[in-house]
Amino acid sequence: MVLRARALYDFRSENPGEISLRETELLTLCSEHDIEGWLEGVNSRGERGLFPASYVEVIRAAAESPGGDGYPVVSVPSRHANVAQGGLESAAIPSSLRNSQPPESYQLPLSFPYTSAAPQQQQQQPSRLSQSFLTNQPSYQHSQGSDDDWDDEWDDASTVADEPGALSSSGGYQDYESRYRFSTRGSEASLGSRTAGPSSFSSAQAAKGSATVSRNLNRFSTFVKSGGEAFVLGEVSAGFVRDGDKLCVVRGPHGPEWQENPYPFACSIDDPTKQTKFKGMKSYISYKLVPTHTQQRVNRRYKHFDWLYARLVEKFPVISVPHIPEKQATGRFEEDFISKRRKGLVWWMNHMTSHPVLAQCDAFQHFLTCTDDKAWKQGKRKLEKDEMVGANFFLTISTPPGALDLQDVENKIDGFKTFTKRMDDSVLQLNQTASEFARKQVAGFKKEYQKVGHSFKGLSQAFELDQQPFSSGLNRAITFTAEAYDAIGELFAEQPRQDLDPVMDLLALYQGHLTNFPDIIHVQKGALTKVKESKKHVEEGKMEVQKADGIQERCNIISFATLAEIHHFHQIRVRDFRSQMQHFLQQQITFFQKVTHKLEEALHQYDTI
């Protein structure tokens, strides 16, 4: 039986083993089982390889209840599938999936292609929209291992999934009983009974309210994995949400926005220092962090940043968590790499402290303020058992009174989707242009200017053969000119560090944000689809208005949060690019002033001849 899928988004491959997709393109799947969030298949151009599971909708070419395209939509098993009807105990996981392991060559740890990554790093984490391991926003397992391993076993090359006990005994599948034990209800209880009513009711009365909004058959979709579907369908009942977990959306002059952090702060990252333990057998780089709201120094390794990033991605499905710089297996202690990573972490920290939600979350504050090893491990265990994740996360969002116009929301989301695609293309182009220009300055321009200087030097040496006193001044001036051109060549080689590299650092960070938004948009679009389906059931008399209103209210919460996140993205985008362009142009002016000064000095040498 042939398995097929339809691409929901464009995807551009940039690593070995991947294939590119075009939106609405039909693909043939090699297997219905995903490999750590990736599917393998053949696109319409006959290319075979991997692509993100969340970027496609799985269909099956068979004679079972055909869908709109002639192919019937089928349910595909997924570790992220929501609890089946009938309760948590009935949500069995196929044994074939439980024991499946991804091919070694395609294990993609969390990372980020920070500007020009090493080849092995690029294979680990695709850039732009192909960074699906991040854009999929996978659910990281709660660690059941001993936290004593934190300082003794986990090195910089490991990921959260490598931590002992990080995977459940079922081979990495979600423990939904613990994940949703906070407030999960059966789907029949939340959406109405499918059975006929008492015999005293008429058949019409029994039929009304019996229809339910269907679950997504594509269990790989981010809408399902994020818990958005379970929330919208009412499978998570309202429970106690502590004040520290509440996220407030307010109406601003330009639409919904996150409530501002009443206690804004910043955090510096300095003094990357190589340290050792186990009598020098193990080495790592430690960074000094000093938050302005505590003024207390904490030391963090890259693995701490990696752990924090994993927790944030798990907890906030509708927030664009900035990507951390990439891992690197070799050359981790080279000066250039350490400097580059620190700059990437500085940008990351800037975006974290600027976000009204991320800056205040418990995991980030624990990361910034905890100085005691024992307290760190206790807090780490507690945060990894956080119940306000998945579908429960949406219970923490508080919205202003009144509903949003769903058509207006859909138009804004579609407009932002178009914007991000265009920005993604332009960011990639600018990054490639800046990288090529920097390479020319470091190698080509330096070489050419020094070649000119060398030629002037040869002319001067030739003139020195003339022993006439009146020619000595000219010889000295030409020699000075040669030295000036040699110095200008050095200026060209050093300049990219001052202007182009910071621009590419910023572009790299925003490439990470742009890979996050397709899944954020997908969650909102999935919620909106459920609203439309419920309205159709109401019009057909198959669903009670109260149930449909509940679905719309929950969709309204997701829409408020999505629009608030989009607003924040635009705010920091304007701030960052304004500041960076000012810095770039100022550095360019300073550079050409230095070049001009060198040429003017050479010019004045001829005045006294």
N, C-alpha and C positions, 0 to 999 in steps of 0.2 A: 504494500500500500504506500503510495507516494505521499510524502509529507511536503507541504509547501508553506511559504510564509510571504507576507507582503510587508515591504519596508514602510515604516511610519515616518522616518526622517532620513535625510541625507547623511551618509557616513563616508568619510574619506580615509582610506587605509594609509598608514605611514610606517608600518612595521612588517617584517616578514611573517607570512602565514595569515595575514588579514586580507579581506577583499572589500572594495568600495561598494556602497549601496546608493541608489537614487530613490527618493520618496515615491511611493506607490509601486516600485519595482517588485515583480514576483520572483521568488527564489525557491530552489529545491533544497530541502534540508537533508543532511546525511544522517541525522539522528534527532529525536525529539528531546533528548536530554542535554541540558546546558552544562558547560564546563566552566565553573566559577563565573557564571554570568555571561558566557559566550556560547554561541551556537556555531556549528559548522555546516556549510552548505555551498551551493553553486548559484551564482547570480545569472542574470539574463545574458551576460557576455561570455558565459562558460567558464568563468574564473571560480576556483574552489578555494575556500579558506574560512577563517573565523570572522564573526561580526557580533556586535553587542545584542544580547537577547532582548533587551528593552527597546531596541530600535525597530523591532519587527512584530507583526501580529501573525501568529501561527495558524495555518489552515491546512486542511487535509483533502487531497483530491480523491474522493470516494463517493459512493452513492448514499451517504448518510445525510439527511436533512441539509440540503445545499444552502449555502449562504448567498449573499448578494452577488458574488462573482462567479457563481457556479461551483465553488468549492465550499464544502461544509466546514464550518468552524468547529474545532475540536478542543477539548481540554487537555493541556499538556502538564504532566506532573512537574512540580517545582518545589524546591525546598522552601520557597517563600509563599506557597499557596496558603490562603486563609483557611481557617478551621472549617471542616466539612459540616454539612447539615446534619444535625443529630447530636452535636456536642463534640467536645474536644477528644474524647476517647475514640471516636469513630474516624478521626482524621489520620488514617493509616498512610504510611509513606512506602512507596514501592521499594522492594528490596533491591531491585536493580539499580535504583538511584542511591540507595543508602550506602552501597559499597563502591559506587563509582568514584574514580579519581581522575582528575584531569591529566593529560599528557604532561610530562615534566617540562617540555619545551614551551608550554603555554601557561605555566603558572605565573600570573602577573601580580606581583605584590604592589601595594599602594605606593605610588611615586608620582613625580611630576617632571615633565621634560623641561627643566629650567634652562632656557635658552638653548645652547648647544650641548645636549647630553651625550654621554658616551654611547657607542653602539649597543652595548648590552643593556644600557638603561633604556634606550628607546624601545627595545623589544619588550622590556618589562612594562612600560606605561606609554600607550599611544598618546600623541598630543592632539590638540584641538578637539573637534567633536568625536574623535576616535578614542578618547580617554574613557572608555566605557566602564572600566572597573570603578572609576570615581563617579561618572555620570549615572551609573546604575544605582548609586548610593546603596551599596550592599549592607545587609544587616550583619553586624559582627557579633559573634557568639559571646555570651557572658563567660568570663574565665572561671573555671572551677578548680584551677591549679593553685598551688601554693605561691603566695606572693614572695616567698623567699627567693624564687627564681628571678625576680625582677632585677636584682643587682648582681646576681652570680652567673646567670646563664644567657640572658638576652643581650645580644650585641647589636651594633648599629645596622647590621645587614639583615636583621630579622624583621618580621612584621607582627602585627597584633595576632594574626592567625597562627603564627609560629609559637606563640606562648604556650607552655605546657598546660593542657586542659582547656585550651581555648575552644576546641571543637567539641560538640556534644557527642555522646556515645552513639548517636544515630548517624554518624558520619558527616556532621556539619549541618544537619537540618535544625530549623528553629524548634525550640521547646515551647510550643504555643501555650501549653498549660501554664508555664511560668510567665511567658511573655504577656498573656492576656488575663492572667488570673485576677488582675485588678478589677475587671468589670465586664468580662466577655459574657455575652448571652448567645443562645442558639439562634440561628437565622430564622427559624420558624417562629420563635417567640417575638422577635423584633419586627418581622415583616408581616405577621399575620398567618393564621393557620391555612394550610392548603386543603384541609378536609372540609366537608360540607357541614353546615351548621345544624342545630337541632331540627328534628322533623317538623316542628311547628313553623319553621321559617319557610318562606317560599323559595323556589329555586333561584329566582333573581336575587333575593336577599343573601342566599348562600354564596352566589357567585360574586357579589360585590365585596371587594376587600380581599378576595382570595388570591388575586394576582400579586406577584412579587417582581421587584426589579432584579433582573438576572445578574449573576456574577459574571465577571470577565472570564471568558474561556481561555484567554492567554494569561496563564498564571506567571509568566515571566515579566509581565509589564510592571513598570515602576509604581503605577497606581495601586496594584495589588501588593507588591512587596513593601511599600511604604506604610501600609495600613490604611491608606486613604479610602479604599473600597469598603473595608470593614467599618470604618467610621461613618461614611456617607450612608451606608445601608442600615445603620442603627444597631450594629452588632456590638457596640461598646456603649454601655450605659454610663450615665453621669455618676461619678463618684467624687470622693474628697480629693481636691487638688490644693496642695499647700500654697501659701502666698508666694514662696520662693520659686515655684514652678510656673506661675501665671505669666503669660506673655500678652501684653496689651497692644491692640491695634487701635489707633485713633484716626479721626478724619482731619486731614491737614488741608492746606489751601490748594494742593494739587492732587488730592485724593487720599486713599488710605496710606498710612505710614506707621512704622513701629514707634511706640512711645519712647521718647528720648531717655537715655540713661541719666538719672538725676545726679550721678556722681561720676562724671567722665574722668578718664585717666589715660595715661600712655605708659609704655614700657620700653626701656632700652635693652638692646642685646649687644654686648661687648665682650672683649677679652676672650676670644676662642683659645683655649689652652689644651695642649695634649697632656693627658694624664694616664696613669697606668694603675693596675691592681694585680693581685695574685703574683706579687714579686716581679712585676714587669712582663708577665706572660700575656696580659690583655691590655690593649691601649684604646683610648677613645678621646674624643674632643668634647670638652665641657664649655658651655657658654654662660656668661654672667648676665642674669636678668635682674633689672631693678624697676619694679612698678612704681609709678609716681604716687599712687594712693597709699602705699605702705612704706616706701623708701627702704625696704628690706631686701637685701640681696638673696637670690636663690640661684643655684647652679643646676643647669639642665643639659642633658645629652640629647642627641638627635632622636633616640628611641622614645624619650618623653614626649617630644613634639609628635612623633608618629602615633603614639598611644592616644594622645589628646585628639588628634585629627580623626582617628577611627571612632572615638566616642562621639564626637560632634556629628560626623556623617551619619552615624546610626540614629542619633536622637532627633536631628532636625531635617526632615525630608523636604521641607519647603523653604529652606534657607540655603543660600549659596555659601558653603563653607570654603574659605580660600584654601588653595592647595599649598602644601609645603614643598620645598625644593626636593629634587630627586635623591634617591639613594644612589650609592656608588660602591661597588664591591672593591675596586682597586683605586689607588691614588687618593684615599680619604684623608691622608695626612699631608698632602701637597699644599703649599701655601696658596696657590691660585684657587684651588678647589675650596679650601676653607674660607677664603675671603668671599668667594662667589656664593657659597652656601649661607654665610652670615648675612650678606646683603639680601638674599632671598628670604631669610627668616625675618629680617627687619621689615620688609614689605608685608610679609604674612602677619606679623605682629601688629603692624599699623592697621591692617584691615580688621583684625580681630578686635582690637580695642575700640575701633570706630563703629562697630556694629552694636546697636542698642540691645540686641538679644544675646549674641554670642559673648559680648564683654561681661555680662552679668551671670552667665550660666555657672552652675556649681563646678563642673569639670574644669573650666578655664580658671576660675578663682582658686581652685585647689592646686592647679598647675603653677599659678603665679605666687602663691603665698605659703605653701607648705614647705617647711625647712627640716622637719624631723622625719627620718627614714621610716620609723614605725607608724607615725601618723599618715605618711604618704601611702603606705601599703594598705592601711585600714580604709583610707578615703578612696583609694583605687578600687578595692573590692566593693565598697558601697556603691560607687558610681557605675561599676560594671553590672550591678544588679538593679539599676534604675528601672522602675516599672513604667515611667512616663515616656515610653518610646513606642514606635509603631503606631497603631491605631490610638493608643492612649495619649500620644503626644498631642493630638488635635483637641483633646479635652482641655488642654492648658491654655488655649488661645481664647482671649477675651476680646470681643468686637464691640464697636459702638452700636447704639440702637439703630434700627432701620435696616432694610435689606438693600442690597445692591441691585441695580438693573443688570440681569444676566446677559442680555444682548450687548449692553455697553461693556461689560466685563469681557465677553468673548471677543469683541472688536479690539479692545486694548491688548488682550493676550495675543491675538493674531498679529497685531501691529508690532508688539515687542518681539514675537518670534521672527518676523521679517527683519527687524532691526538687528537681532543677535546674529542671524545668518550673514547679513551684510557686514556687520562689524567683525565677525569672525574671519571673513574673507580678507577684509582690509587689514586686520591685525596681522594675519599670516603674511600678506604681501609686504607690509611695512617691515616686519621682522626679517624677512628674507632680504629685502633691499638694504636695511641697516646692517645686517650681518655681512653682506657682500661688500658694502662700502667700507665697513670697518676692516675687513680683510685686505682690501686694496690699500687702505691707509697704512696698515701695519707692515705690509710687504711691498706692494707695488709703488705707492707714492714715496715711501721712504727710499726705496731703491732708485727711483727715477731722479729724485732731488739730489741724492748723494752721487748719482752718476754725473749729473750736471756739475756738481761741486768738484768731482774728480777731474772732469775735463778742464775746468778753470784752473785747477791745480797744475795740470800738465802744461797749460799755456804759460803759467807763471814760471815754472821750472825752465821752460824753453827760453823765456825772456831773461832769466838770470845768467844765461850764457853771455849776454851783453854786459860788459863791465863798465859801461858809461855811467858816471855818477847820476846823471839826470834821469836814468831809467829805473833806479832803485825804488823810488816812490811808487811808480806804477806797478812794479812787481809785488810790493807789499800790499797794495790795494787789491790786486787780483787774487792774491793768496787769501786775504781777508774775505773776499767775496766767495771763494771756494769753501772756506770754513763756515760762512753764513748758510750756504745751501746745504752743507752737511748737517748743520744744526737744525735747519728747517725740516729736513728729512726725519730727524729724531722727534721733532715736535709732532709731525704727522703720525708717527708710530705710537706715540704716547696718548694722543688725543682721544681715541675711542673710549678709553677708560673714563674720560671726563664727561663725554656727552652721549655717545651712541650706546655704550653699555648700560647706563641707567635707563635709557629708553627701552632697550630690549628686556631689561629686568621687569619693567612695568608691563610690557606686552606679554611676557611669560605669565605673570600673575593673572592678567585678564583673560588669557587663553584658558586658564583653569576655570575662571568664573563662567566663561562661555560654554564650557563643557558641562557645567552643572545645570544650566537652565532648561535644556530639553526635557530632562526628567521632572523638574519642578513644574514646567508647563504641562507635562503629561499628567501629573497628578490632578491639576485643576481641570484639564480637559476631560479626564475620566469622571470627575465629580459632576461636571456639567452634563455629560452624557446620561448619567443616572437620573438627573433632574428631568431631562427631556423624556426619558423612558417612563418615568413615573407620571408625568403630565399626560402622556398618551394613554396610560392605563386609566387615569381618572376620566378622561374624555370618553373612553370606551366603557365606563362604568365598572371597571374591574378592580379598582383600588379606591380606598377611602381617601378623601381630601386630606384628612389629618396626617395620614402616613406620607402622602406626597409632600405636604408642607414640611414635615420633619426632615425629609431628604433634602429639600431646598434650603432649609435653615442650616443644615450641616455643610452643604455645598457653599453657602454664603460665608461660612467661617473660613473655608479653604480659600475662597476667592479674596477675602479681605487680607489673609496672610500673604497670598501670592502677589497681590498688587502692592502691599507694603514692602515686600522684598524687592520688587521691581523698582519702586520709588527709591529705596536705599541704594540700589545698584547705580541708578542714574546720578544720585547725589555724589557718591564717592568717585564715580567716573569723571564727572566734571571737575571735582576737586583735584584728583590725581593727575589728569591730563593737562589741566591748566598749570599746575605746579611743575610738572615734568617738562612741558614745552618751554616754560619760562627758563628753567634751568638749562635746557638744551641750547636755546638761543643765546643765553648769557655766556655759556661756555664756548660757543662758536665765535662770539664777538671777541672774547678774551684770547682765543686761539689765533684769530687773524690779526689781532693787535700785536701779538708776539711775533708773528711772521713779518708784519709790517715793520716792527721795530728792528728786526734783524736786517731787513733790506735797507732801511734808512741808515743804519750804522755802516753798512757796506758802501752806501752811496756817499756818505761824508768822507770816506777814505780818499776819494778822488779830488776833493776840494783843494788840497794842499799840494798837489802834484805840479 
